[in-house]
């Protein structure tokens, strides 16, 4: 017998956890653990600071910088001055190649590039004075998602999930569909210093040419051709997989017991558990076969060129119904330095009908009123062109629109100068936009903080003002 085998000390005392673990074959401990997990789950639903206007967000992210001058920012003076020298040496002013008309009872000016979205003019809130800090894609794209471009920070979706928690413990609270691998990559949907449970889950949605391979859950699992999410290989039963995950999580929890702070381990435990639950929940939500032919047609599904983005938009509605807090849909590139008439026209043709279908579907299901739908890219385009064939980057003034979720419909806020070069009134910086989105979700952006690096961090850093003029 070893000399110290009977040495008793405080650490060797029988605790309540030890007793529960040993009594009745450990069933008491299992019950205790499940209660503790339910009480401390980082994804548990939470209350915001005040009554929210919106309960969830759908962000239609148009990567590459869509031209505001050809879509939602009408500039008659630019038409009159077409071909004249611009403020950029060697370039000439270039009017829109699409006709603008006043739409709806509100009379918002929207171009013929978005004829279907234009039918929802009275639901749109146009922010025509948007600005950001960088005219470079990568920096502006990351700033749009995280508030800064110089440092790794949590994304808007991660902050949303951190503040609200999830309404469905069997699905990710934050889903990003078809995000780009460039321009910051996973940083755009990451959680940075927030617990890993708040980062986005990446889905890859195929168009009609690859329909059988429907989703690809990159972070929490794998996907077979049947479109189902799997952590296991085909030789494991559900019970065997459950035992496998329990064993892995037991090892992780043992390490957690010795570490004062281990967010990566906590995130791994939550990810394993969520992935296991997702295997039952995801296929049902992703199954579009239950939708009526009329609904599929509304989104342009099984049609060219709208099938791919139409599937994203319909899945966004289904995720909203299932309780997902933040859904981002990716489309692009809208980086039209040349061949803008064809390239931008194709982008609009791919997205116009699906977006209009999403707005109509949400509205008829009484979901638009508390779902904040956002459309926009990292910046806009210039009013000039070297060869009258394309537009360069413009971060000094561009348009982003929102609908539902507590914003004024049929409303335009801010404006750019007569040629659409820079914002002159109603300027909305990215920090202001983030503050406003959080406000609509029921948060004071100055109080939604997380302690890191010795200070209380927030999405808007030390800046940002709520654009109260657009709140209904």
Beta strands, then each sheet from edge to edge (+ up, - down):
strand 1: 56-62
strand 2: 92-93
strand 3: 100-103
strand 4: 108-111
strand 5: 124-131
strand 6: 174-177
strand 7: 201-203
strand 8: 222-223
strand 9: 229-230
strand 10: 326-331
strand 11: 371-376
strand 12: 380-381
strand 13: 384-385
strand 14: 393-394
strand 15: 398-403
strand 16: 411-413
strand 17: 415-416
strand 18: 423-425
strand 19: 428-429
strand 20: 450-452
strand 21: 455-457
sheet 1: 7+ 6+ 10+ 1+ 11+ 15- 5+ 16+
sheet 2: 7+ 6+ 10+ 1+ 11+ 15- 5+ 19+
sheet 3: 2+ 13-
sheet 4: 3+ 4-
sheet 5: 8+ 9-
sheet 6: 12+ 14-
sheet 7: 17+ 18-
sheet 8: 20+ 21-
end
